[in-house]
Amino acid sequence: MTTAIIIQARMGSTRLTGKVLQVLQDRTVLGHVISRCQAVSSADKVIVATTMLEQDRCIVREAEKYGAAWFCGSEHDVLRRYYEAATAIQADTVIRITSDCPLVDPVLIDKLIHYYQTGSFDYARIGLDSFSRGFDGEIFSYKVLQQAHEQAQSDLEREHVTSYILNRRELFRIGIYREESATPLYRLTLDTAEDWQLLSAIFAELYRGELIPRAEVEQFLQKNPQIASINEEVEQQHPTI
């Protein structure tokens, strides 16, 4: 049984073009995401799924730099890209991570995998009512991904990989991984200039060449509310269903 993390990445972005190859300290945003995904002990493979566009060849080179596999597929039909990438590496279970989350927490992803496996779910995700955006992660079986790929028709469901699943909750056993916590929720994903300011401040203060633990990030933002507030007015472009 192969558990694979598939990171979707491309240079095109409507709000912050080329964001995944911007540099945070000693590596790119994508480099941080790959390194953190490689630290997930329950995952067997990490693969970057990008497009066949010439402008995304640099994504392939970045994946190779960090020892990750890569796959080039459709630009807009991201569901097809995921399905074909998962098929190519013979994945039985897929964890979906986006390349604009340089603080994705490997410990939390391991907990999500355990929750999914012990709960016999078709799909599970990290609850964004318990964890900050940027610690996101989704997990589902290859069988469910195949069903979504074969049956999803709308542009929305082709572009957003798990929309088909989440729009048909009566067909799938869905789990949301949550933990009780008094920690405020922050926006730790990269989509705007304000997000970049916040992430740059976090990495400048806390990054020393090793993975920054989630608790340190949260403690830093609690102690520095003026930094935490930099992007508090930014609206998520594609809210989770």
C-alpha positions as a Markdown table, in Angstrom:
| # | Residue | x | y | z |
|---|---|---|---|---|
| 1 | Met | 0.0 | 0.0 | 0.0 |
| 2 | Thr | 1.5 | 3.3 | -1.1 |
| 3 | Thr | 0.7 | 6.6 | 0.6 |
| 4 | Ala | 1.7 | 9.5 | -1.5 |
| 5 | Ile | 1.8 | 13.3 | -0.9 |
| 6 | Ile | 0.9 | 15.2 | -4.1 |
| 7 | Ile | 1.9 | 18.9 | -4.0 |
| 8 | Gln | 0.1 | 20.9 | -6.7 |
| 9 | Ala | 2.3 | 23.8 | -8.0 |
| 10 | Arg | 2.4 | 26.2 | -10.9 |
| 11 | Met | 3.9 | 29.6 | -11.6 |
| 12 | Gly | 0.7 | 31.2 | -12.7 |
| 13 | Ser | -1.3 | 32.9 | -9.9 |
| 14 | Thr | -4.0 | 35.5 | -10.2 |
| 15 | Arg | -3.0 | 37.4 | -7.2 |
| 16 | Leu | 0.8 | 36.7 | -6.7 |
| 17 | Thr | 2.5 | 35.4 | -9.8 |
| 18 | Gly | 5.5 | 33.1 | -9.3 |
| 19 | Lys | 4.8 | 33.0 | -5.5 |
| 20 | Val | 6.0 | 29.4 | -5.0 |
| 21 | Leu | 9.5 | 30.2 | -6.2 |
| 22 | Gln | 9.9 | 33.3 | -4.0 |
| 23 | Val | 12.7 | 32.8 | -1.5 |
| 24 | Leu | 12.2 | 32.5 | 2.2 |
| 25 | Gln | 15.7 | 32.5 | 3.8 |
| 26 | Asp | 17.7 | 29.6 | 2.3 |
| 27 | Arg | 15.1 | 28.1 | -0.1 |
| 28 | Thr | 12.0 | 28.8 | -2.1 |
| 29 | Val | 8.5 | 28.5 | -0.8 |
| 30 | Leu | 8.1 | 25.3 | -2.8 |
| 31 | Gly | 11.4 | 24.0 | -1.3 |
| 32 | His | 10.1 | 24.5 | 2.2 |
| 33 | Val | 6.8 | 22.7 | 1.3 |
| 34 | Ile | 8.7 | 19.7 | -0.2 |
| 35 | Ser | 11.1 | 19.5 | 2.8 |
| 36 | Arg | 8.2 | 19.5 | 5.2 |
| 37 | Cys | 6.3 | 16.9 | 3.3 |
| 38 | Gln | 9.4 | 14.7 | 3.2 |
| 39 | Ala | 9.3 | 14.8 | 7.0 |
| 40 | Val | 5.9 | 13.1 | 7.1 |
| 41 | Ser | 6.8 | 9.7 | 8.5 |
| 42 | Ser | 3.6 | 7.9 | 7.4 |
| 43 | Ala | 4.0 | 8.9 | 3.7 |
| 44 | Asp | 6.0 | 6.8 | 1.2 |
| 45 | Lys | 6.4 | 9.2 | -1.6 |
| 46 | Val | 6.3 | 13.0 | -2.3 |
| 47 | Ile | 5.5 | 14.1 | -5.8 |
| 48 | Val | 5.0 | 17.6 | -7.3 |
| 49 | Ala | 2.2 | 17.9 | -9.8 |
| 50 | Thr | 2.6 | 20.8 | -12.2 |
| 51 | Thr | 1.6 | 21.7 | -15.7 |
| 52 | Met | 3.0 | 21.0 | -19.1 |
| 53 | Leu | 3.5 | 24.8 | -19.8 |
| 54 | Glu | 7.0 | 25.9 | -20.5 |
| 55 | Gln | 6.9 | 28.4 | -17.7 |
| 56 | Asp | 6.5 | 25.5 | -15.2 |
| 57 | Arg | 9.7 | 23.7 | -16.2 |
| 58 | Cys | 11.3 | 25.6 | -13.3 |
| 59 | Ile | 8.8 | 23.8 | -11.0 |
| 60 | Val | 10.2 | 20.5 | -12.3 |
| 61 | Arg | 13.8 | 21.6 | -11.7 |
| 62 | Glu | 12.9 | 22.7 | -8.1 |
| 63 | Ala | 11.3 | 19.3 | -7.4 |
| 64 | Glu | 14.4 | 17.6 | -8.7 |
| 65 | Lys | 16.6 | 19.8 | -6.5 |
| 66 | Tyr | 14.9 | 18.6 | -3.4 |
| 67 | Gly | 14.7 | 14.9 | -4.5 |
| 68 | Ala | 11.0 | 14.9 | -5.1 |
| 69 | Ala | 9.3 | 13.1 | -8.0 |
| 70 | Trp | 7.3 | 15.2 | -10.4 |
| 71 | Phe | 4.5 | 15.0 | -12.9 |
| 72 | Cys | 3.3 | 17.4 | -15.6 |
| 73 | Gly | -0.4 | 17.5 | -16.5 |
| 74 | Ser | -3.3 | 19.7 | -17.3 |
| 75 | Glu | -3.1 | 23.4 | -16.3 |
| 76 | His | -6.8 | 23.9 | -15.5 |
| 77 | Asp | -8.1 | 20.4 | -15.0 |
| 78 | Val | -6.3 | 19.9 | -11.7 |
| 79 | Leu | -8.5 | 16.9 | -10.9 |
| 80 | Arg | -7.1 | 15.1 | -14.0 |
| 81 | Arg | -3.6 | 16.1 | -13.1 |
| 82 | Tyr | -4.0 | 14.6 | -9.6 |
| 83 | Tyr | -5.5 | 11.4 | -10.9 |
| 84 | Glu | -2.8 | 10.9 | -13.5 |
| 85 | Ala | 0.0 | 11.7 | -11.1 |
| 86 | Ala | -1.5 | 9.3 | -8.5 |
| 87 | Thr | -1.8 | 6.6 | -11.3 |
| 88 | Ala | 1.8 | 7.2 | -12.4 |
| 89 | Ile | 3.2 | 6.4 | -9.0 |
| 90 | Gln | 0.6 | 3.7 | -8.2 |
| 91 | Ala | -0.7 | 5.5 | -5.1 |
| 92 | Asp | -3.3 | 3.7 | -2.9 |
| 93 | Thr | -3.8 | 6.8 | -0.7 |
| 94 | Val | -3.3 | 10.4 | -1.6 |
| 95 | Ile | -2.6 | 13.4 | 0.6 |
| 96 | Arg | -3.2 | 16.7 | -1.2 |
| 97 | Ile | -1.0 | 19.6 | -0.2 |
| 98 | Thr | -0.8 | 23.0 | -2.0 |
| 99 | Ser | 2.5 | 24.6 | -2.7 |
| 100 | Asp | 1.6 | 27.9 | -1.1 |
| 101 | Cys | 1.8 | 26.6 | 2.5 |
| 102 | Pro | 5.5 | 26.8 | 3.5 |
| 103 | Leu | 4.6 | 26.0 | 7.2 |
| 104 | Val | 2.6 | 22.8 | 6.5 |
| 105 | Asp | 3.2 | 20.7 | 9.7 |
| 106 | Pro | 4.5 | 17.1 | 9.1 |
| 107 | Val | 3.4 | 16.1 | 12.6 |
| 108 | Leu | -0.1 | 17.2 | 11.9 |
| 109 | Ile | -0.2 | 15.5 | 8.5 |
| 110 | Asp | 0.9 | 12.3 | 10.3 |
| 111 | Lys | -2.0 | 12.7 | 12.7 |
| 112 | Leu | -4.4 | 13.2 | 9.8 |
| 113 | Ile | -3.1 | 10.0 | 8.1 |
| 114 | His | -3.6 | 8.0 | 11.3 |
| 115 | Tyr | -7.1 | 9.5 | 11.8 |
| 116 | Tyr | -8.1 | 8.6 | 8.2 |
| 117 | Gln | -6.7 | 5.1 | 8.5 |
| 118 | Thr | -8.3 | 4.3 | 11.8 |
| 119 | Gly | -11.6 | 5.9 | 11.0 |
| 120 | Ser | -12.2 | 4.0 | 7.7 |
| 121 | Phe | -13.0 | 7.2 | 5.9 |
| 122 | Asp | -13.2 | 7.8 | 2.1 |
| 123 | Tyr | -11.9 | 11.4 | 2.7 |
| 124 | Ala | -10.6 | 13.4 | 5.6 |
| 125 | Arg | -9.2 | 16.8 | 6.1 |
| 126 | Ile | -7.7 | 19.0 | 8.7 |
| 127 | Gly | -10.4 | 21.1 | 10.3 |
| 128 | Leu | -9.8 | 24.8 | 9.7 |
| 129 | Asp | -11.9 | 25.6 | 12.8 |
| 130 | Ser | -9.1 | 24.0 | 14.9 |
| 131 | Phe | -6.0 | 24.8 | 12.9 |
| 132 | Ser | -4.7 | 27.9 | 11.1 |
| 133 | Arg | -5.0 | 28.1 | 7.3 |
| 134 | Gly | -1.7 | 27.0 | 5.9 |
| 135 | Phe | -1.6 | 23.9 | 8.0 |
| 136 | Asp | -4.2 | 22.4 | 5.6 |
| 137 | Gly | -4.2 | 18.9 | 4.3 |
| 138 | Glu | -6.6 | 16.5 | 2.7 |
| 139 | Ile | -6.4 | 12.7 | 2.3 |
| 140 | Phe | -8.5 | 10.3 | 0.2 |
| 141 | Ser | -8.2 | 6.9 | -1.4 |
| 142 | Tyr | -7.1 | 6.4 | -5.0 |
| 143 | Lys | -10.5 | 4.7 | -5.6 |
| 144 | Val | -12.4 | 7.9 | -4.6 |
| 145 | Leu | -10.0 | 10.1 | -6.7 |
| 146 | Gln | -10.7 | 7.9 | -9.7 |
| 147 | Gln | -14.5 | 8.1 | -9.1 |
| 148 | Ala | -14.2 | 11.9 | -8.9 |
| 149 | His | -12.1 | 12.0 | -12.1 |
| 150 | Glu | -14.5 | 9.8 | -14.0 |
| 151 | Gln | -17.7 | 11.6 | -12.9 |
| 152 | Ala | -17.0 | 15.3 | -12.2 |
| 153 | Gln | -18.3 | 17.5 | -15.0 |
| 154 | Ser | -18.3 | 21.1 | -13.9 |
| 155 | Asp | -15.3 | 23.4 | -14.4 |
| 156 | Leu | -15.3 | 24.0 | -10.6 |
| 157 | Glu | -15.1 | 20.4 | -9.8 |
| 158 | Arg | -12.3 | 19.8 | -12.4 |
| 159 | Glu | -10.3 | 22.8 | -11.1 |
| 160 | His | -10.7 | 22.1 | -7.4 |
| 161 | Val | -9.6 | 18.5 | -6.8 |
| 162 | Thr | -12.0 | 17.6 | -3.9 |
| 163 | Ser | -15.0 | 19.7 | -4.7 |
| 164 | Tyr | -16.8 | 16.6 | -6.3 |
| 165 | Ile | -16.4 | 14.7 | -3.1 |
| 166 | Leu | -17.4 | 17.5 | -0.8 |
| 167 | Asn | -20.5 | 18.3 | -2.9 |
| 168 | Arg | -21.7 | 14.7 | -2.5 |
| 169 | Arg | -21.4 | 14.0 | 1.1 |
| 170 | Glu | -24.1 | 11.4 | 1.0 |
| 171 | Leu | -21.9 | 9.2 | -1.2 |
| 172 | Phe | -18.7 | 9.3 | 0.9 |
| 173 | Arg | -17.7 | 8.8 | 4.5 |
| 174 | Ile | -16.0 | 12.1 | 5.4 |
| 175 | Gly | -14.0 | 13.0 | 8.5 |
| 176 | Ile | -12.7 | 16.3 | 9.8 |
| 177 | Tyr | -9.6 | 16.0 | 12.1 |
| 178 | Arg | -9.9 | 18.5 | 15.0 |
| 179 | Glu | -8.2 | 19.2 | 18.3 |
| 180 | Glu | -9.3 | 21.4 | 21.1 |
| 181 | Ser | -7.1 | 24.4 | 21.4 |
| 182 | Ala | -7.2 | 28.0 | 22.7 |
| 183 | Thr | -4.7 | 29.1 | 20.1 |
| 184 | Pro | -6.0 | 31.8 | 17.8 |
| 185 | Leu | -6.3 | 30.9 | 14.1 |
| 186 | Tyr | -4.0 | 32.7 | 11.7 |
| 187 | Arg | -3.6 | 32.9 | 7.9 |
| 188 | Leu | -0.3 | 31.2 | 7.0 |
| 189 | Thr | -0.8 | 30.6 | 3.3 |
| 190 | Leu | 0.7 | 32.7 | 0.5 |
| 191 | Asp | -1.6 | 34.4 | -1.9 |
| 192 | Thr | -1.0 | 38.1 | -1.5 |
| 193 | Ala | 1.7 | 40.7 | -0.7 |
| 194 | Glu | 0.4 | 40.9 | 2.9 |
| 195 | Asp | 0.7 | 37.1 | 3.3 |
| 196 | Trp | 4.3 | 37.4 | 2.0 |
| 197 | Gln | 5.1 | 40.1 | 4.6 |
| 198 | Leu | 3.7 | 37.9 | 7.4 |
| 199 | Leu | 5.6 | 34.7 | 6.3 |
| 200 | Ser | 8.8 | 36.7 | 5.8 |
| 201 | Ala | 8.6 | 38.0 | 9.3 |
| 202 | Ile | 8.0 | 34.5 | 10.7 |
| 203 | Phe | 10.9 | 32.9 | 8.8 |
| 204 | Ala | 13.3 | 35.9 | 9.6 |
| 205 | Glu | 12.7 | 35.4 | 13.3 |
| 206 | Leu | 12.4 | 31.6 | 13.7 |
| 207 | Tyr | 14.0 | 29.8 | 10.8 |
| 208 | Arg | 17.5 | 28.5 | 11.4 |
| 209 | Gly | 17.8 | 25.9 | 8.7 |
| 210 | Glu | 15.5 | 23.3 | 10.3 |
| 211 | Leu | 11.8 | 22.9 | 10.3 |
| 212 | Ile | 10.0 | 25.4 | 12.4 |
| 213 | Pro | 7.6 | 23.6 | 14.8 |
| 214 | Arg | 3.9 | 24.7 | 14.6 |
| 215 | Ala | 3.9 | 25.6 | 18.3 |
| 216 | Glu | 6.8 | 28.1 | 17.8 |
| 217 | Val | 4.9 | 29.8 | 15.0 |
| 218 | Glu | 1.8 | 30.1 | 17.0 |
| 219 | Gln | 3.7 | 31.4 | 20.1 |
| 220 | Phe | 5.5 | 33.9 | 18.0 |
| 221 | Leu | 2.3 | 35.3 | 16.5 |
| 222 | Gln | 0.6 | 35.4 | 19.9 |
| 223 | Lys | 3.5 | 37.5 | 21.3 |
| 224 | Asn | 3.6 | 39.7 | 18.3 |
| 225 | Pro | 0.0 | 40.7 | 17.4 |
| 226 | Gln | 1.1 | 43.5 | 15.2 |
| 227 | Ile | 2.7 | 40.9 | 12.9 |
| 228 | Ala | -0.2 | 38.5 | 13.1 |
| 229 | Ser | -2.5 | 41.3 | 12.0 |
| 230 | Ile | -0.6 | 42.1 | 8.8 |
| 231 | Asn | -2.9 | 39.9 | 6.6 |
| 232 | Glu | -6.0 | 39.6 | 8.8 |
| 233 | Glu | -8.1 | 41.5 | 6.2 |
| 234 | Val | -7.2 | 39.2 | 3.3 |
| 235 | Glu | -10.1 | 37.0 | 2.2 |
| 236 | Gln | -9.5 | 33.5 | 1.1 |
| 237 | Gln | -10.0 | 33.3 | -2.7 |
| 238 | His | -11.4 | 29.8 | -2.7 |
| 239 | Pro | -12.9 | 29.0 | 0.7 |
| 240 | Thr | -13.0 | 25.3 | 1.7 |
| 241 | Ile | -16.5 | 23.8 | 1.1 |
